[in-house]
Amino acid sequence: MPRWDRLTSPEIGALVARGMDLAVLPIGATEQHAAHLATGTDTISAEMIAERAADAAGVLVLPSLAYGCSHGHTHQWPGTLSLDPVTLTGLVYDISTWAIRSGIRRIVYLSGHATNGPPLGSAILRLRYEQPDVRFRQLGLWDISQRCGKLYSMDAEDFHANRGETSLLLHAAPDMVRMEKAFDVPDVTPGCVFQYPPPRTTPTGAVGKPSEATVQYGREMMELLVEDFTALLKKALAEPWPIVPPGP
């Protein structure tokens, strides 16, 4: 699997010259996930799925961003290390610009954390304007496919450290899970007009039913996430431009 940071400069140049011009950038977060999941949950989830799918699809994986926009997870819960939205936008813009200078022409951003979405969107708006011959797409793990979304949100719409996230780590990184400290918290947001930060929706930092997490459910999630993300990457490799604009 072509990991950008494990390749030499000539090796990257040779791969791009042979047509490997699609790269995946996994983006996570370092933030509280209640008392039962490690703070690197979002990063390790995005990274593992990106690496396995990229390997199957034959595309490059950029070094993961382990920090995200986690301002909602306040000092009420120690351990969160958040970037300002403007900072995250700038990081993604800079990383993408330099990848493009190395010959990358398609970038897929795979985020393991929901509120990375707006800063990513801002970076992409600027990149599309400045780089009209490069294609960009952002996805959350739950956006990869409809069935993947259902796996994540089955026990809570506004999920966090829930059954899905906990199961995924039980399967893939069990050392990051403390099941004896997993307590269920019902989702109180359905029907709300406004969006609310975690201190207004959960006393523990979790939303959902992490106590129901199992290794088997996590294994099934991983298989479906990798399968559907691989299919999406292969489709991206084959996708032509919808319209080729006329020349000057």
Order of alpha helices (4+ residues) and beta strands (2+ residues): alpha-beta-alpha-beta-alpha-beta-alpha-beta-alpha-alpha-alpha
